[in-house]
């Protein structure tokens, strides 16, 4: 995501616009830009606003892992698996299962 896009999304947030989709966009943008801690903050807020957003749980785990918080990543993916299972989001379920297995191999 381009810096201009992140600036536009941040401006919307500063103006009082907040939504799970906005937070997801910011989280993904910052993660893509290499700012995992900032990404994690936005993605945490995203899942607070919409706890059933399985893609956000998946990305939150990736951001936390990139920031070095492996326990946090594990928890995010475990919670995300529960959400994906309830919602029938098989793709997210598969991906988070793979991420957890990889995390297990790191320990």
N, C-alpha and C positions, 0 to 999 in steps of 0.2 A: 504494500500500500504506500502510496506516495506521501511525502511529508505534508503536502498541501491538503490531502484528504484527512490526515490526522488532525491538522490544525482546524479544519472545518468541523470535524466531529467534536473536538475539544471546545470550539466556540459554541456549538449547540448545547453542550453540557453546561458551559458557563452561563448560558442564557436561561437555564432552568429546564431544558428538555432532557429527560432521562427515560430510558427504556432498556429492556433487555437487549434489543437489537442494536441500539447505539453502543451499549457497553461491550457487546460481542465484537462489533466492528472496531472499537478502540483496542480491545484486548488482542484481537487478531493482528491489527496494524502494528501495535507495539511489539508483539512477539515476532512478527516478520522483520521488524526493524532491529531486533536484537535486544530490546529492553524488556526482558522477562519479568523483573519485579513489577514494573509498571503495568505490564500486560496482566499479571496475576491479580493486581488490585482491581482492575476493571472487570475481569472475568469473575472474581469473587462477588462483586456487586451485581453482575449479570445473573448469577445463580441465586442470589438473595431475592432479586426481583422476580425471577422465574425459575423456581427449583426444578421444573420439569424440562429444562432446556438441555437435553443430553449432549448436543454438540458443544455447548459451553463447558460442561463438566469435562469433556474430553480435552478441550483446549486449555482449561484451567490446569489439568494435570500436566500437560506438556509445558506450560509456562512455569509451574512450580518445579518441575524436574529441571528445566533449563536454569532456574534460579538456584538450584542446589538443594531444594527442599523435597527430598525424596519421600519422606513420611507424608508430607502434604500432598504430593503427587499421588501416592498410593491411595490416600483417603478420597481424593477427588475422583479418581477412576473407580474406586469401589462404590461410591455414592452414584456416580454416573452410570455404572452398570445396573444398579437397581432401577434408576430412572428409565434407562434405555429398555430394560426388560419389561417394565410396566407399560411403556409406550409402544412396544413392538419395533423399536428402532434397531434392527438387526445389524446394520452396518456399524453403527457406533458401538454396539455391544461387542462385535468382533474386534474392532480396533482397540478398544480399551482392554479387552482380554489379552491381546497381543502385547500392549504396553505394560500391563502388569507382569506378564511372563518375562519380558525383557528386564524389568525392574528386579524381579526375583533373581535373575541370573547375575545381576550386578553385585548382589550381596554375597 
